[in-house]
């Protein structure tokens, strides 16, 4: 696996020795970032179910100003830290160990961070396939108040999974399939913000 664009383009990403972490393949990641285009530059990114950190690291390489990586596994945290060191000099990033299978886990983000958390422009979630975690995590986004007005949530799941067209103020904007992988892009409407 390699970074597909930006300042770290071509840098190799470390991958897990175990099969407990399923990284987003290069082809899907590159397609996703081509869809997102200029939205990445200057964005604050939340990478949920982060695994190797490939998505957040790629976002930083392409101009995101901050990335918060969240995963329940300390193994993932070590892998993310190693990938950040290997790919970027002085990345503005943090790792938070949190089990996103718990229904209120996203509410814990502000309390668990060492500094105040601003809302995120982009939220990526890549849960283990076909375990109903994507839908559950989607329903946590709005109550946790972590997404900026006009923000985007990207879900990676098995293409056969059915996700709703709307979840609170999130509306499905785009859906793509790449082999067994499906990408769902949800837009938060600006008028739904509390800002």
N, C-alpha and C positions, 0 to 999 in steps of 0.2 A: 504494500500500500504506500502511496505517495501523496503529497500535497499537489493538487492539480492546478493551482493558480495563485497569483499574488507574489509577495516578497519571498516566500519560502517554496515557491513552485519547484517540484522535482525532489524535494527533501523526503527521505524515507521515514515512514511512521512505524514505530514498533507495534507489534501485534501480540495478543495474549498467547500464552502457551496452552491454556485450557480452552475448551469450547463453551465456557460459560459466558463469554463476551463475543457478540457477533457484530463486527465492525461494518459500517456502511461501505460498500465497495466503491472503488475509484470512479467507475462509470456513472453510478447513481449520484455520487457526491458532485461530480463535475456537472452533470445535468442539472442538479438542484441549484448550484451556484450560478449557472447560466440563466436559469429562470429568474433568480433573485436579482441578478445584475447589480445595479448601482445601490440597491437598498442596503448592501453590506457596509459600504464605506460610512464610517462614523457611527455604526450601530452598536448598541449594547445587546449582547447575545446571552441567552440562557440555554445551555445544552443539557437537557434532561435525559436520564438513562444514558449517560455520556460514554460509558464503555472505554474505548481507546482515546476519546477526545478528538477524533478525526474531524467531526463537524465544527466544533468550536475552534480548533486549531486552524482549520482551513479559513474560517471566518476572520480570525485575527490576521492571517496571512493576506487576506483580501481587503483589509482596512477597517475591520471592526475595532472599536476603541476599548472594549472590555468584554470578557467572556467569563461566565460563571458555569462551572462544570458540576453537575449533580449526579451522583450514583450511590447506590447502597454499598458498593464493594470497595474496600481499601485497596485491593489489587488494581481496580480501575483507577483509583486516585494516584497510585504509584506510576501506572502506565501513562496517565495523562501528564503528570509532572515530567516524566522522561521525554515524552513527545514534545512538550512545550520547550524544554531545554534544547532538544535536538533540532528544532525547526525555527525557533524565534529567539531573538535577543531581547530580554526585558519585556516579556509580554504582560499586559495588564489582564491578569486572570486569577481566578481563585477556584479551589475545589471544596465542595461541601458533601460530606457523607450523609445521605438521607435516603430512607426507604420510601420510594414513591408509590409503593403498593398500598400504603396507608392513606385513607381517604382525606386526611387533613394535613398531609405532609407539606404541601406548598405554602400553607399558612405559616409554617415554621421558618421560612427563608429569612425574613427580616430579623427575627430574633437570633438566628444562628450566625448571621454575618457580623464581622467585626466592625464594619462601617455601614452607614445607612445605604440601603439599596434603592436605587432609582428604578423606575419601571423599565422593562426590557422592550426593545424594538422588535426583536426576533426571538422566538422561543422554538427550539427544535426538540422533538421528542422521538426517540427511537427505542421503544420498549421491546422486551422479548416478544417475538411474534405470537399471535393468536392466544394471548392470555387475558384479553379484555383490559389490559392496562392502558392502552391508548385512549379508549373512550373514558375511562375513569380519570386519567390525567387531564384530558380536555375539560372535563366538568369541574376540575379544581382551579383552572386558570382564572376565571372571572372572580370567584369569591376571594381568591388570594390577592387580587388587585396588583398583579405583577406585570401586566402587559400595557404598554403605552398606547395612547390613542392612535389609531391607524396602524397598530402593531400587527405582526403576522405570526401565526403559529404553524409550524410545519411538522406533520406527523409522518413517520416512516413505519409502515406495517406490511404484513403479508397482503398481497393484492386481493385476496379473497375476503378479507375482513370488510365488514360493512360499517362505515362511520356515518354519523348523521350530517345533514346539510347545514344545520345550525345548532350551536351550543351556546345558549345565552346570547351575548352580543357578537359571538364569533360566527361568521358566515363562510361556508365553503366557497372559495374563489377559484380553485383549480384542483384537478386530480389527474395524476399521471401514473403510468405503469411501466416498469422496467423489469422484464422477466418476472420473477416471483415477488418483486418489491413494488409496493404502491406508495405514492407520495400524495398527501392531502395538504393543501395550503388554505388555511383559514385566515380571513382578514377581520380585524376588530374595527368596527365603525368608529370614526372619530367622535361622533356625537354621543357615543356611549361612555365616553371618558368622564371621570370625576375630576379632571384637572381644571 
